[in-house]
Amino acid sequence: MLTNTEKSPYAKVSPLPFQNVKWTEGFWNDVTDMCARSTVPHLQKMFEDKDISHVVENFRICAGEKEGEFGGTDFGDGDFYKWMEAAMFTAVKTDDQKLLEELDGYIDLIGRAQLPDGYISTKQILGERQQNGIKRFGNINDFEVYNFGHLFTSACLYKRLTGKDNFLAVAEKAARYLENMYQENEREGNVQTAVCPSHYMGLIEMYRTTGEKWYLDLAKLSIRLRDSVENGMDDNQDRIPLKEHEKIIGHAVRANYLYAGVADLYAETGDEEYLKVLHSVWRNLMDTKIYITGGCGALYNGASPYGNFFVHQLVHQAYGYEYQLPNITAYNETCASVGHVLWAYRMFQIEPKAEYFDAIERSMLNVNLAAVSLDGKKYFYENMLRRTKELKYKLIWPLTRSEYILSYCCPPNLARTMAESSEYAYVRSYDTLWTGMYGASRAEITLENGAEFKLEQKTAYPYDGKIVFAVTDRKNAVPFKLNLRIPGWVRSGFIKEEGKTIPLTKENSGTYMSIELSGAGGTEVILELDMPVRYTAPHTMIEELTGQAAVERGPLVYCLESEDVQIDTLDDLYLDLKADFKTVQTQIQDRTVTALEGEMYRIDRGEFNREELYQTLDYQGMEHTKVRMIPYFAWDNREFGEMRIWLPVAY
């Protein structure tokens, strides 16, 4: 979701205008092209099909164009608004006039479905009309305010992209309805927490888009009212007052959306107590609860690890204990990792540190892209780190990607994230351009100090660490700074500029290196990040990973699939820390990816019965076998088989 912090008093950096940055070739250009060509139209068909999602049909019934009952999920409205974001960005970027006309038609339909008082959530509108017992705000898990929030952000984006006010008018009426409701809640003391609070970000974005302060006041009120909830739950992060939060708990999507909204609020108000909370929960996540892929929320169902241990509170799709990071049952809902990106981006804007863009890049390149097939038409709701051939139990979601999943929130969330990925290429401050995610791109830059220029980025990143920045078309001689992100995985490399070479070491990793550029001529800056294959060790408190390591190269996490090794089961493979992996190009579903080829140890277990729970160890030695590892984002695009990221180490 785009966010405009240019006038936010406590934001230190802000995005470039959307039209000023474009991926030109290579990795991210391929992703956005796939999204535009495949994902956006595929999702549109899913939402239009009354026998599959029933989402657009619900709006048509509400608008009086069709007859029928509500169908689909409670949060289908909000999912459709997320798809609209992806479609808007794609249509404007590709100048797709037909899609823009269709979007105007959808906006008109939503406006006709909206009630005169501004209320807009199709399940409840039809429930009250048909008197079937469903009513407004009868159940917090009906996701009404979640739907409102995504309406707000989608309407703001449409205004920025097209200049049109038609969707914003629908959003304003809905916000007025919320205002009346929250003011009444405050007067009467009858407060509920809205699950998956997308509306915090949405209301503040309405404020930034319109400049009307009542939106900001409403966001403050809605966040403040969380503390008035009676019998709150860790699952909704409302058991204790917000300003007392120290650890990240409960439903991972709800948590990440909540703290992204709080970061937005800090950018406008500068409330130091909120900043303290943000720092505390961020550190708890990044130091103890996040997966190597950037996945968030280890548990499908569990009990809260905090509070009263004699009165257990159930948590769902949730963060668990510190270091509780299983692999086969890893939940990692795609929406949670999208929420993590939204939160990290807002953290960067209030304090530009490389750690936040490192987190964005890890999630975007690994878990987010792993959630969609390489052809853009199938999706994971959960994102496991290990798949076996068969399980003695059932997981809640399939072990392979599906074209349509009942809980369809993740595909459109992923679509808008991919479509808008160029927003993460650069941000700017007074006299400085900051690099975000690296990728071949072209940008037009205007800084507040008066510097104007074009910047072209040439690179094969994330497969190659050489990134060339060409500064051209300088409008004036106003000097500026180019701040280059040195990712946390970097151990060596260099920066070259005007004959000077600056070596990079481990001490530079996880920081920004600032290059001063002056004069009106063209300038070339080369950033070379060495990308050796490396083994990553887990924290010793992650019990499932004792004695194991993962293979990474640059920003990419690699995995093994059955198809790339001649062996009965991946369970018999051990990492050889002295192995020499080489990069090779391979084709998976018409996409070229950089794989790693090398050797691992294959253990001979002798008389080993794989069905026995415990047995005498029979070790007959090890021998090398050839393997190929692929980027984790490219897995599950071939035949069904095993997959592993973490492998035992042969010391």
Disulfide bonds with the S-S distance in Angstrom:
none
